């Protein structure tokens, strides 16, 4: 039976055809630029300096604070710079640049062995030491998500293979080509949490991936594959839990509060590598598509610069208007092509000048389509009114912090109101306000 959640939207376009049949191919660049704030939490602290020689997988920045994770060298070579660079909306961030010597000399690794025989108590520490964070775009430190309280019980681990975002097919290819790592990583998480049930959730527009994972799951204890209806945003944590387990995660609560944990397929594969081979997270599969001559799914080293990735796809096929990290619904526009990709960068989409033209806002006509589409059950038109008036407390009372910035309201709005963009700004302002108040919102 195909499952789904309430509300959401059926997208009239997906733009996945350009890469969904493109096998993963490797690309390695002459240098990498590794920012120290690739995850939610305090930036990691660099422990290398210009001129240092580093090995692949070597820790080059140490974790800071409860949410901290380390950063590892994704190539072997020489550190050529440690400096601050502008990065998206984060202001200046620290960046470590390494010139690749193409020798791929690894630092000493500590494999733990089979996911079925390893001591479960060693799994979460291994995940932290590997610097793994959510690879579906959220970038939340995985070891924190899996560090549940003694009184909490994870009844089911859900693996997010929905990949409902437009343009992106990197997860699809991973499920086809490295399904055994996904199943193995899931088993590691299940054993770490003492969970007897693991469910890999895939939308029905990926029948080949579903068939492959079902075959692999036959030999994995407690693992099943659940087919989902193709709908956006099916891959949201709360939407996935609602669709598969029929449980509602209350406002302000986490999935574990209803007995569930959700991990991305890419995160599962990284967990497998960390446990079985002792490898840290130094590479990932990323979709590069849009106005490029050879749309591809590239396995690249973390810190690869956007310009190099576009070059690996044989350059632009038309004059670019905008370039974004991520798909059409949740992607972030880049100020230039000299920025490096991060651990959570699942896509780079190049839009033509025509496709990237902005549309002016129209007046709200009180049609209610934004309310009907919101998968969280919010009132976007009221939040927008508060946002336009810069009434942060009013927006907060309307649960703007629970908005997942999926873009459903903006997609459905006939007046093309800039709803999601306004909510993101308000959430950023509230986050700054909370920090200034010592963490109290």
N, C-alpha and C positions, 0 to 999 in steps of 0.2 A: 504494500500500500504506500502510495506517495503522500508524504506529509508536508504541511506548510503552516504558516502562522497567520494571524489576523492582520488586516490592513496591508501596507506596503504597496508596491507598484509593479506592473508588468511592463518592462522597458520595451519600447518599440524598436530598439536597436541594441546590439551587443558588441558588434565590431570585433568579434573574436576569430573570424574565419581566416584572417591573414596569418595567424600564428598557431592555431589549435592543432594543426597537423605538422608543425615544425619541431623536429626532435631537438632536445637540448644540445647545444654545442658550447664548447669551452672557449673563453677568450681571456687572455692575460695581457695587461698593459705594462708600459715601461715604468710607471710609478703608480703608487696608491696614496690617497690622502685620507687618513683615518681621523674622523672627528671623535672627540671624547664624550660626546653627549648623544649617543645613538639610541638611548633608552630613556624611558620615563624614570626620573630620579636625578640625583646630583651627578654632574659630569665626573668621569673617572679622572684620576690624577696621573699625568705623564711621569714615567720613571726613566725615560731615555732622553738624550740630548742630541743635537746636531753632530754628525760625525760618527755616532755609534753604529756598530755593525749588529744586525739583528737576524735571528733565524725565524723561519715560518712557524707560526703558532706561539712565538714568545710573547709573554705579557709585556706590553709597552705602556699601559696605563692601568693603575690599580683602582679597584672599586672604592667608592666613598659613600658612607651611610647605608641605611637599611635596604634601600632599593638599588644599591650600587652593583655593577658587574664590571669585570675587567675588559680591556680592549687588547686584542692580540695582533701581532704583525701578520698580514695576509700574504706577504711575500718575504723572501729572504733578500737582504741587501743592506744599503746604508741609509741611515736617517739623514735627510738633507735639510729638514726644517721642522721646527716646532714653534708654531705661532698662532695668533688669533685670526680667524677668517669670518666674514659674514656668512650666515647660513639660514636661509628661509626666514621665518618670522622669529627666530630665536635670538636675533642680534648677533654678536660676535661669539664664536665658539673656538675652543682650542683644537688645533689640527696637527697631526703628526704625519709628515710626508716621508715616504720611503722610496728610494730608487731601486727598482727590481734588478737583481743580478741574474735572474732566470736560472738559478741553480736549485731553487726549491729545497733548500736544506732545512729540515724540520728540527725544532727543539725537541728535547726528550719528552715523550708522551707516556701517559700512564693508563693503558687500557684496563677495563674492569672485567672484560669477558662477556659471555652471553647474557642477554637481557633476562633470560630465564633462570640463570644460576647466580647472578650477582647478588650480593647482600643488598636488600631494598634500602637500607639506611644509607648506603653510599651513593644512591642515584641522584637525589636532589643536590648534595654538595658538588657532584660531578657536573651537573647542569649549570650551577653557579660558576664554577671554575672555568667552564667552557664559554662563558659570556653570552649565554643564550637568552634572547628576549623574543617576544611575540613577532613572528615573521609575516603575519598577515596584514601588517600595517600599524598595529597598536603599539608595538615596541615595549610592552610591559615586561619587566624581568620575570622569566619563567620560574625561577626557583622560589620567588616570593609567592606566585600563584599556587605553587604546589606545597608551600609550607603552611598547611592548614592546622588549626588548633586541635588539641586532643579531643575536645568535646564535639568537633565537627566530623561528619562522615561523608565521604564522596561515594555516592551510590553508583554514579556512572561518569565515565570520562567520554566526552564527545569530541571527535576530531572534525574540525571544520574543513571540509573539502568542497564547500558550496561554490566558492569563487564566483559570486554573483555580480561583482563589479565589471563594468564594461571594459573591453579591450584586453584584459589580462587572461593569460592561459598558462602561466608558469606553474601553478598548482596542478592544473589538468595534466600537463606533461610529466610532472613529478609523480603523480598517481599512476601514470602509465609506465614510466621508466624506472622508478625507484619505489614501487609499492611495498617491497619487502622491508625497506627502511621505515616507512610510515607505520606499518603494522608492528614492527619491532619497537619503534619508539613509543607507540601506544602501549605496548605490553610493559615497557619500562615504567611508564607513568602509572599504569594500573597497579603494578607491584609496589611502587613507591608510596602510593596512597592507600593500598589495601583494598582497591576497588575490584569487584568481580565482573563488572560490565564495562565494555569499551565499544563505542558505536562510531563508525566512520560514516559521516553524513555527506552525501554527494547529490547535487542537482541532477535531474533526469536528462539534461542536455549533454551529459558526459557518459553515454552508455558503455563506451570502451573502458573507461576508468572504473566504472561500477563493476563490470565483469572481471577485470583484473584483480581488484581488491577483494571481491567475493571469493575468488579462487584462492588467494593468499590467506584469507581469514579462516578457511576451513581447518588449517593446522594451528590456529592461534586460540588459546583458551579464553573464552569469554568475549571474543571479538566478533562483531557482526557489522554488516553494511546496511545503512538505511538510505533509501532513495527519497529525495525531496522534489517537490514541484519547483520548476524554475521560476523564481520570483525574487524581487529585490526589496529589502536587503536580507536575504535568507541567511547570509553568513554572519550577521550580528549575533553576539553571544546570547542575548536575551531572546532573540527571535528563534535561534536554533534550539534553545532549551524549551521554548514554548511549543515549537513544532514537533520535536521528537519526544520530549518527556511530558508535555502538556502541563508544565509548571510555569507560573509567573514569578519572575524575580522582582520583588517590590522595589519601589523608588528608594534609592540610597543603599540598596543591598547588593551583595555579590552573588555570582552563581553558586558558590559553595554553601550559601545560606539556604539553598533549595536542594542541596545534595549533589551538585554537578560541578565539573571542571571542564572548560573548553580550551582545546589547543589546536593550532593550525597544522595542516599537513606538513608544511615546511619546517615548523618547529619540531614536529615528531621526528622527521628525518635527521635534523641536527642533534636531537637527543640520542638517537641511535648511534650516530658517529661519536658522540661524546662518551657514551657508555662502553661501546664495543671496541672502539679504536683509540679512545682518549683524545680525540681531536676537538679543538676549540672551534667556535663558529668563525671561520675566516672566508667563507664563500657562500653564495646563494644563487638560485635561479631567478632571473628577472626578465620579464617580457619587455622588449623594445619594439614599438610599433607606431603606426600612424604614417606620417609622410617621410618614410625612410625607404631606401631601395630594396632592402632585404629584411623585412620584419622577422624577428627572431626571438627565441627563448635562449638567453645566454646564461651560462654558469660563469659568474665573474667573481673576482676577489673583492671582499668588502673594501670600500674606499676607492673603487675605480671611478674615474671622472666621467661625467655624462658625455662630454665631447668624444672621448675615446670609445664609449659604447655605441654612440651613433656612427662613428667611423667603422666600427666592427660590423655594422649593418649597411655598409657601403654608402653612407651619407644620405642627404636629403633627396627625396623624390619631387619635392615642390618647395616653394619658399615657405619657411616656417613662420607661423604667427605667434604661437605659444608652445612651450614645452612644459610638461607636468610630470611630477612624481606621482604615480598611481593612475587610476582609471578616470573615466569621465564624470563620475558622480562624486567622488571624494578626493580627487587628485589636487595637489598643490602646485601652482605655477612657479616656475623657476625664474630667477632674475638673470640667469646666464648659464652657459654650458660648462663652466669651469668648476661647478660644484661636484663633490663626490657623492656617490650613492652610499646608503647606510644599510644596517642589518635588516631594517624593515622595508626597504625599497623593493616593492614587488613589481613595479612597472615604470617605464618611461614612455610617455606618449607624446608624439610630435604632431601638433595641429597645424593645418594650413592657415594662411592669412584669412581665407574665407570662413573657415570653421571656427576661428578663434575670435571673431568679432563679438564684442559685448552688446547686450540688448538692454535698452533703457527700461527702467521700472515703470509699470503702470500703476494706477490706483487700485487699492484692494476693493473688490466688488462683493465681498462677504459671501462668496459662493460655498465656502466650507470644504473645498476639495483638499486643502492642506491638512485639515483636521481628519478627514476620511483616510488620507494616505499615511499619516504618521504612525509608524509601527510601535511607538512607545505610548501613544495615546495622549499626546500633548495638544495644546491649542496654539499652533504656530502664529496665527494672525494676531493673537493677544501678546505673545512674546515679542513679535516684530514691532508692535506699537510701543511696548516698553523699551525695546532696544533703540528705536529711533529717537525716543525722548531721553535716552541715557539713564533710564530708571533701573539701575542694577538690582536693587532690592526687590522691586516689583517683578522683574524677570526671574529672579531667584525663587520667589514664591510661586511662580508659574512653572517651576521645575526645569529651567533652562539647562541646569547642570546635568540633567538626565538625558538631554538631547544627544544622540549619537552622531550627529552631523552627517547623516546618510544622504541628504539631498532630496528625499522623496517629496517634501512639501514644495520645494523650488521647482522640481520636475513637473508636478501636477498643476502649479499655479498658472492660470490663463493670463494673468497680468504680468507674469515674469518677475514677480517680486523677489528681491535679493534676500530671501529668508535665511537660508543656511549660512550665508556669509555673515549676516548680522548676528546670528546666534554664536558663531565662532568667536567674533570680536567680544561679545558680552562674556562668554566663558573665559576668555583670556583675561579680561579686566577683573572678573571675579577671582580668578586664580591669583593674580597679582595682589589683589586686595587681601586675600586669605594669607598670603605669605607675609604681608606687612602687619597683619594682625596676629602673627605667630602661629599660623596654621589654622586659625579659627575663621570660618567663612562668615 
